Amino acid sequence: MRLTKHHGLGNEFLIALEDELPADPDKLAKRWCDRTGGEGADGLIFGLPGDPDADIDITMVLFNADGSRAEISGNGIRCLAQAVLRQPDRADGGAASLMIATDAGIRQVSVHSDEEGRSVNDARAVRAWVNMGPVTMSRKPVDIDYPHALRMARLDVGNPHLVILVPDVDAVDVAADGERLSAQAGGVNVQFISERPGEDAIDLRVWERGVGVTQACGTGACAAARAARQWGLVGTQLQVFMLGGDVVVQLVGDDVTLIGPAVYVEPEKL
């Protein structure tokens, strides 16, 4: 099996383009994503055949570093798109668009080369626009005790999130608090956000289920942006700053578009 490694703002993924899932993909994910004995990554993505009759180019199946299966990843789907476009039989020029089926539904990904004069097929860095679909925000109060929280909300981006507004994200013990709050909320991704007064921007720190603290989270950025907009902190287009860098999120009603990079690291044979 041939793997390629990619990252979206330091959120690393191993990508395997295969005709079918191998036996025990969860065990492969745990072994290969391990940062001491394996290749090291936050997740393993299998790119399986799509459905031409339904205009689906490829199917995304994602396993977290702990072997659990996840519905979708906003950074991972950009990395998968780049891996598909780097295949030797592709010749797309400076831009391309893919329809990708995920466990959370079908998502459209538009990819542009970030390197002048290079196509999306051989550029090391690309930028992708992902239609992430609707982000829904629960109307029910969050019954979780966290003394640093100014506000809290549960959201769904095809996967579950808990977004917590705090005075300063850098004062949060993301590893300890994120794990504890995720367990209290039933096993969700946890986002801590703080506002940047006067800017259409927020700061975000992430604890992802099945992984832990990560440099960035695409679906988390979407959930955080939707909550921040609902709370009147930002407009309909904003930057979300994470440890690994920033993405742009566009909000149109309940629908969200995520704009960010994918970077090819190196191929591996396992």
N, C-alpha and C positions, 0 to 999 in steps of 0.2 A: 504494500500500500504506500502510495506517495503522498506526503503531506506538504503543504506550504504553510508558512507562518505569516500572519498579518496582525496589525494592531490598529485600533481606533483610539487615539489619544492615550496610548499606553495600556488599553484594555486588549489583551492579547488572545488570539485564537489560532488554533491549528485547524486547517481546512483539508478535508479529504473528499475528492470528487469521485464517487463510486456509483456503480449500477444498482447496488442494494446495500442495506445495512449489514455489516459483518456480525458474526456471532459475538455476544457479550459486549456491545458498544459502550455500556456504562463502565465496565472494567477497563476497557481501552482508554476511556477518558480519564479515569483516575490515574492510570499508569503513565500515560503520555503527558498529562497536564501537571504532574508532580514536579515541583521546582527543585527537588534535590536529586531524584533518580531518573526523572523523565526529561522531556524537552522543555517543560515549563510554559503554562498558559492558563488563562482564566476559563477556557472552555474549548471543547472539540466540536466542530461543525462538520456534518456530512452533507455534501451536496449531491442529492439523488436526482434521477431523471424527473423532468416535469411532465406536463400533459399538453402536447401541441393542440389538441382539440379544444382545450380550455385556455389557450394562449398563455400557458404557464411554462416559463423557460427552465426552471429548476426548483427542486423541493429542498427546503432547509430543515435539517434535524439537528438540534443543539443539545449537547450534554455539558453540564457544568463540571468544574474541576473535581467535585466530589462524586461524580457519576450520575447525579440526578438529571432528569430530562427537563429542559426549560421550554417555554412556549415560543419565545422570540428574544432577540437582542438587537437593539438599535445600532450598536457598534458592530456586532457580529454579522448582521445582514449586509452592512457595507463591505466588510472584509470578504464575505462569501461572494458578493458581486465582483469584487476585484479579482478573486481567484478564478472565477468563471471566465472573465474577460481576458485573463492571461493565458488561456489555453492556446496551443499552437495553431489551431484551425480558425482562430478568430481574426478578423480584420475590420475593426470598427471605427478607426480614426480617433478624433478627439473627444467623442462622446458616444454613449450607448445607453440603452434602457433595457431593464430586465423586469419580468414579472416573476416574483418568488413566492412560492407557497410555504407557509409556516404553520406551526400548530396553533397560532393565533389568527390565521387567515392569510389572504393573499396581499402582498405588499409590492408596490412599484418602486424600483430603485433606478434613478437616473445618475449616471456616472460621467464625470468630466476629468480630463487629465489636468493635473496640477503642475505639469512640467511642460514648458513651452517647446513646441516642435515635436512632442512625443505623443503617441496615441495612448488610449486607455489600455491597450493590450501590452505595452511594455513600460509604461510609466511606473516608477517605484511608488509615487504618491498620487493619489486621486482624491477628488472631492465628490461626494454623493449626496443626492437629495432623496430622502426616503419618505414616501407617503405612509405614515404610521397608522392611519385610520383614526377612529374616534378614541379619545381619552375620556373616560367617564369618572365622575367624582361623586362619591357617596354622600348622600344628604344626612346620614346618621352621624351623631356625635361619636368621636373616637373615645372609647372607654379605656384609656391607658394612662397611667400616672407617670408623667415625666416632668419634673419640676422646672426644667430649662425651656420647656415648650411655650412659645407665644401662641401658636395655633397648630393644629394637626388635621390631617385629612387622609382618608383612604381613597386610592384611585386605581383604575384598571387601564392598562395599555396593552391588553391581551395577556399581560401578566400582572400580578398584584403588587401594589406599592403603598407604603406609608410615608407621607411627606410631613416633615416637622419643621416649622419655622422657629429659628433660634436667634438670639442676638448676634452671635459670632460663631460661624461653623468651625473656626480653628480652635475654639475653646472646648469642643466636644471630643470626648473619647469615643471615636467612631467605632473602633473594634469592639469594645466592651458594650457600649450602649446600643450599637446597632444589632449585635447578636441577641442581646436580651430583649429588646423591643420587637425584633422580628419574631422571636418565639412567643411573646405575649400576643402578638397580632395574628398568630396562626401560621407563621412561616412566609413572610413577605420580604420584598426588597425595601430597604429603609433609606430614605433620603433626608439629610439635614440641610436646610437652606437658610441663608441670610440675605437680606436685601442690600442693594447698593443705592442709597438715596440719590435721586436725581438722574438715575440711569435706567434704561430698559435692560436690566441685567440682574442676575442673582449669582451668588456663590453656592456651590453644592458639594457636599461630601457624601460618599456612598458606602453602604454596606449591602452586598448582594448575597442573597440566599444561595447556598451551594458553593460559594467562593470566599466571601468575607469582604474585607476592604479592597476596593479596586480604584484604579486611577481615574476611571470614568465609567459612566453608564448611560447608554443612549435612551433606553426606555425610561430610566430614572430622570433624565433631563426633561423628557416630554411630560412626565407626571409632575415634576417640580414646576415646570413652566405653566402648566394648566392650573395648578394650585395657586401659584403666585399671581396669575392673572385674575383668578376668582377672588383673591384677597385684595385686589386693587393695587398691587405692588408694581406691576409692569403693564406694558401695552401688549399688542397682538404679535409683535415680533421682538425677540429678545435674545441676548447672549446668556449662555449658562456656562459659568467658569468652574472647572473641576481641577483636580490635581494634575491631570494629564494635559490640560488645555481647555479650549472652549468650543462649543457648538452653537449654531443658530437654530432657534425653534420658532416656527411660524404657526400661529393659531388662527384657524378659520372656523368659527363655531366650535363644535366639539372635536373637529379634525385637526391633526397636527402633522406638520412637515418637519423632519429633522435633517439638518444640513451639517455635514462634518467630513473629516478625512478618513481615508483608509490607506495604510502604508504596508507595502510588501516587505517582509523581513528576509527570509531565506527559505529555500526548499530543504526538506529533510526526507530521507528514506528510512522507514521503520519496518 
